[in-house]
Amino acid sequence: MMDDRNSKPTGTMEECSLNISDMKEYCGRRFEIRGCAILFVESGFATCKINYQRFSMRKGYLGILFYDDMVHFERVSSTFKCIVIMVPYNLVEEPIYKVTTSGLWNFIYKCPVFPLNDKQLFQIRAWWQQVAWVTTNVIDTYKLEVLKNNIHNLLMVTNSELSIVNHTVSNIEDNRSRMLVTNFLELVAKHHLDYRDVGFYAEKLCISASYLYKNTFCVLGASPKALIDRQVLAAIKNYLMNTDLTDKTIASQLHFKDSSYMCRFFRRMEGMSPQEYRNKYR
């Protein structure tokens, strides 16, 4: 069945939350992430599964996790303490899409938790203190933009550090990103009449929805949802230009719930009604 819902979290405007946790409450159950979770290990040792792969976390490790990552802690030591910064989707969406190089996303996809050197540890502690200060001291008028900038800075600095230590993605990796996007577009061409949910295509490609978002944006400068919508729009235009079918019939052929829903979709995408488009261009 067709599902027009987006796979990303939705809801009211939220703010960052900061706390220190031993993560014991997440042993045996999923660590839920609203948008992005940034974890910094202060002490101790833990093992966790992220997207069914096992990772170790110990003092000095940083973790960058997203809302569709499957995270379960398997074991934590008695001394394990972790700074947890939970960044809601409304704060992290824009910083994610500002990072237009695929190297960072490929690295995080493969290594969502990783060790920091002494210089990086100092900078991360300073960054965390700045986020904590902004959260409690900056007035609401400016807080949202300042926090977005802080998140963007973290992602860009991480990307810079990867470049310095030669973890940037090679041409082979870039080609893999392009191949992934090509496979996604082929699936959209095949299934867009029935499935318009990003999660369906991510599952078909055996990747997370956020990883698909990052790759399509890096390669094509557009989100998967935008690319799906463009394919559906092209299908509507094809009917309008090459048949005399009514809006109701076209909506039925394309598996919209009703013609008014299709007309609203078309107007949002094209700036005019389907019949206005037909009269203007046919």
N, C-alpha and C positions, 0 to 999 in steps of 0.2 A: 504493500500500500504506500501511496505517496505521503510524505511527511514534509510540510513546509516550514517546520520549526528549525531554527538555527541550533547548532550543537553547543554553542558557547553559553556560559552562564548569563542569565538576565536578572533584572531586579532593580531595586532602588539604589541610589548612590550610597556607596560604602566608603569607609576609611581604612587605613592600615591598622593592623593590630600587632603589638610587639609583646613578647613574653619569653621567659626562660623555662624550658620544660625538660623533664627526664625522658619523655616520649613513651613511658611505660604504658600509658593508657591506649597506645596505638599498637601494642603487641597483640596480634590476633585479630585486629580489625583495621579497616582502611583508614589511612590518614587523609581526611577530606581537605581539598584545596579549593578555595573560592575562585581564585584567579591565578596567582603565582605565590609560591612559598619559597622564601630564602632562608636556608638553615645554615647556621654557623656553629660548629662544635667547639665548646669551651673546654670540655674535659671528658675523659672516659672513652668508651668504645661501644659501637653498636653495629649490628648487621641488619640490613633491610632488603626487601625486594621492590624494585622499581620496574614496572612493566614486565614482570616475571623474570627479571635478571637480578642476581644477588650482588649487593655492593656492601663494602665495609665503610664505616664512618668512624673517625677518631679525632682527637684534638687537632685543631687547625684545618679541618676539612670544611669546604663550602658546598652547599647543595642549592641548585636552582631547579625548581619543580613547577609544573603547570597543572591546570585544573583537570586535564584529562589523563594525567599520569596515574597509574595504579600503584599506590605506595603502601606497603605493609612493613612494619618493624617486626623482625623475628626475635631479636635478642638485644638487650641493652645492659651494660655493666652498671654496677651499683653507683659508680661515680659519673655516669653519663649525664652531661648537661648541654643543652643546645639552645642557642638563641633562635627564636622562630619569628620571622617577619612575614605576616600574611598580607599579601597585596591583592585587593579585590580587582575584578576584571576591568572595571571602569577606570582604574589607574594604570593598569599594565598594558592594555590594548594598544594605545598610541605609541608608547616606548618600544613595544615589540616591532611594530611596523616601520619605525624609524631606522631600525637596524636592517639595512638592505644587503648585507653580505651573508652568504650562506655558511661561511666557516664557523661562526659562533653557534648556529643552530645545529649543525651537524655534530659539533663537539658536545653540546649539551645533551643531544639525543643519545649519543654513545656513552657519555660520562656525566650524568646528572649530578654526581657528587665527586669532588676532586680535591686534592691537597693544595695548600697555599704555602708559599715560602715566607720568610720572615718579613720582607718588605710588604708583601701582599697582605699578610696578617695585620700589620699596622694600619694599612689603608682601609681594610674591611672594618676594623674596630672603629676607626674614625668615621667611616660612612654610616655604620649602625648608629653611632652617637648622634650624627647629624639628622638621620631619619627620626630618631626618638625625640630630638629637640623640635624638629618641624612639626611632628604630630601633636605635641603638647603646647607649643608656643606660638606658632604662626596662625594668624587670623584666617577664618574660613574663606575669605575673599581670595586669598593667594595660596592657600594650603594645597589645593588640588594640583595646580600647575607646578608648584615647587616639588611635591612628591613625585609627579610624573618625571620631572627633570632628574631627580635623584635616582629613580629606577633606570632611566635612560643612561645616565652616567655610569651606573654599575655595569650595565650590559656592554657599553662601549669600551670601558676600561678592561673588562674581562676579555673582550675581543682583541684589544690591543696587546694584552699580556700573552694571549695565544699566539699572536703574530711574532712576538719577540722570541718565544721558545719554539717556534717552527711547528705550531699545531694548526696553522691555517690550512684550509682545504686545498688540495691539489686540483689540477685540471680534471683528473679522473673523478674526484668528488663532485666538482661542478657539473660534469657530464651526467653523473648519477642523479643530481637534482633535476636536471632538464629531462632526463628519461622518466623520472617519477612524475613530473608534471605532464609529460606527453601521455603517459599511461592513464593519468587522472582524466585528461581531456578526452581520451578514447572511451573511457567508462562513462563520462558525462554524455557524450554523443549517443551512446548505446542505451543509457538508462534514464535520461532526464525526463522522459514522459511520466515515469513512475516514481522516481526517487529524487527529491530535491534537498535532502538533508545531507550536510557535509559528513556527518558521522557514517553514513552508509558507504560513501566512497573511501573514507579513511580505513574502514574495516576491510573493504575489498582489497586495498593496497597493503594491508597488514601494518599500518602505521597509526600514530595518534592523530587526532584532528588538528591539534596545535602544530604538529610537525608538518602536516599538509599545508596549513595556513602559511607557515614560514617559507616553505619552498615555492608555493605559487606566487607569493609576494616578491620573493627574491628574483624569481625567473621572469615573471610577467607583470609585476607591480599591481596585482589584484588578488583579492581573497578568493578562496574556492567558491563561496556563496555567490560572489559577484559573477564568476565565470559560469556557474550553473544558471544563474538568472539570465545571462546573455544568451545562452543556448536556448532557453525557453522562449525568450523574446524573439529570437530568430525564427523559431518554429511558428509562433503566432503570426509574424510578418509574412512567412511563406504562405500560410492559409489566406491571409488578407489579400495578398497580391495575386494569387494564382487560383483562387476558388471564389464562389459566391456564398459560401457558408455563413450562417448567422453567428453572432457572438456566442450564443448559447451552444450551438453545435461545435464550434471551435473549442470552447471551454470543455465540453464533454470529451472531444477527441484528445485533448491534452491533459485530461484528468484533473482539471481544476474542480473545486467543490461546487462552484456555480459561476455563471457568466459575470455577475457583478464583481466577484473576487478577481477573475481574470482581467476585467476592465480596469480595476484599481491598480493591479500589478502593472498593466501595460502603461497606464497614465503615469505611474511613478517612474517607470523606466524611460518612457519616451516623451513625456510631457504633453500628450494628447490622447484622446480615446482611440480605440481600434478603428471605428468607423471614420473618424477624422483622418486617421493615417491612410485608410483605404481611399478615401475621396481625394486626398492630396497627392498621393504618389502613384495611384493605379492609372 
